[in-house]
Amino acid sequence: MPLAHLRQPAHPAHPKSPAKHRRARLAGAATAALLTLTVPVAAAAPVWAAPAPGPSAAAAAERAGLDRPALAGTLKAFHDAGMYGAYSAVRDGAEEWQGAAGVADTATDRPMAPQMRHRIGSITKSFTAVAVLQQAGAGRIELDAPIGRYLPDLVPGERGRAITVRMLLNHTSGIAEYTPAIFSSPDSMEANRYRHFDPEELARLGLKAKPSGKPGQAHHYANTNYVIAGLLLRKITGEAPEKYITEHVIGKAGLRHTYFPRSEHLTGPHAKAYDAMYGLYDPPRDFSVYNMSWVSTAGSLVSTMADLNQFYRALLGGELLAPAELREMKTTVPTEDGTVRYGLGLFRMETPCGEFWGHNGRVSGAETWSLSTEDGRRQLSLGFNLTHYQKLDGNGLPMPSRIDAAMVAHRTQALCGSQKPGGSAGQHSPKVNG
């Protein structure tokens, strides 16, 4: 998963105006956050400090079952700790629990509901990767072929020959992130609210930026990779990638409430989406109305928590890909911070009760986690509507909060149940990087 640390350069002290210096430092950290709005994963949220040895996640979860009062209690505690609102869907085989806590609208106290639509950010990458792998299975795309074979005008020359399709999907292409070019200051969040971006424009911004590494050398998470993957789908299928993904991934998985938005507005019941930008926005601003073309096939999907569980269950169960392509998707590389291992739009994560597969995502005002055992039996999808709520330390880095700890407690209860090999959730402190 993803891996952007908010490391700000030290600012020289201003002896005559400490308040001005504080505001400048805060604005700098907030701007850095803007550049990683859809960078999911451990860097964007707490993880367990270390996995505990023991039985597989599937075996541990099967013994644990679903403790409905505990699930409801830990979700409520997440809200009580300061999260505005959250919804959660947990499955254990045929058994399912769905719950919600807190408010969808802070102005009216409209309550959260379990089936509300939610922007899932970089979980979109799993859907896009499945679509590309379907085309690979049909023989129209070769994973280890150079991207320049398919998109010579977009990625020409030596670079186009060195970067493969696989490198795009596992983020080892070395192509840089494009978001610094469009979110260059806190004000740019508002300035881009209704702006439409063409995916080729986004891809060229990332390709123009200084590379993050050599092709194939190491994992460097970048939305640019999945914008290019969408352009590849358009070239191979002859139709908009959103249309192909809707028909051949979303439809094939039987999802009823998952869609690419056609405007700045969400359709169907949904919560407002609040971003505190580490205190720069006080009170937090509502970004539920936003043109998501800026993240395209890398992070613009809307879904529900129940739909996400169904998607990963169908994927891991072999309903969306042939065995050979599913094996490719689950072939992983180490990530930048070592928290997880990243495959092709899918990551593998160790928890106190074993191994889980899935993804997470974050856009301004909406964060999501979706994790499943390899057999799809035990699952959690969790969404919430307040982001960048942490306080910053003297170096402009986010500090762990009560909200983080409460989120980890609910996630541990959902995945591991009451019987947690190696200890309780409290023994695994959260790690927050940004």
Secondary structure, 3 states (H helix, E strand, C coil): CCCCCCCCCCCCCCCCCHHHHHHHHHHHHHHHHHCCCCCCCHHHCCCCCCCCCCCCHHHHHHHHCCCHHHHHHHHHHHHHCCCCEEEEEEEECCEEEEEEEEEEECCCCEECCCCCEEECHHHHHHHHHHHHHHHHHCCCCCCCCEHHHHCCCCCCHHHHHHCEHHHHHCCCCCCCCCHHHHCCCCHHHHHCCCCCCCHHHHHHHHHHCCCCCCCCCCCCCCHHHHHHHHHHHHHHHCCCHHHHHHHHHHCCCCCCCCECCCCCCCCCCECCCEECHHHCCCCCEECCCCCHHHCHHHHCCEECHHHHHHHHHHHHCCCCCCHHHHHHHCCCEECCCCCCEECCCCEEEEECCEEEEEEEEEECCEEEEEEECCCCCEEEEEEECEECCCCECCCCCECCCHHHHHHHHHHHHHHHCCCCCCCCHHHCCCCCCC
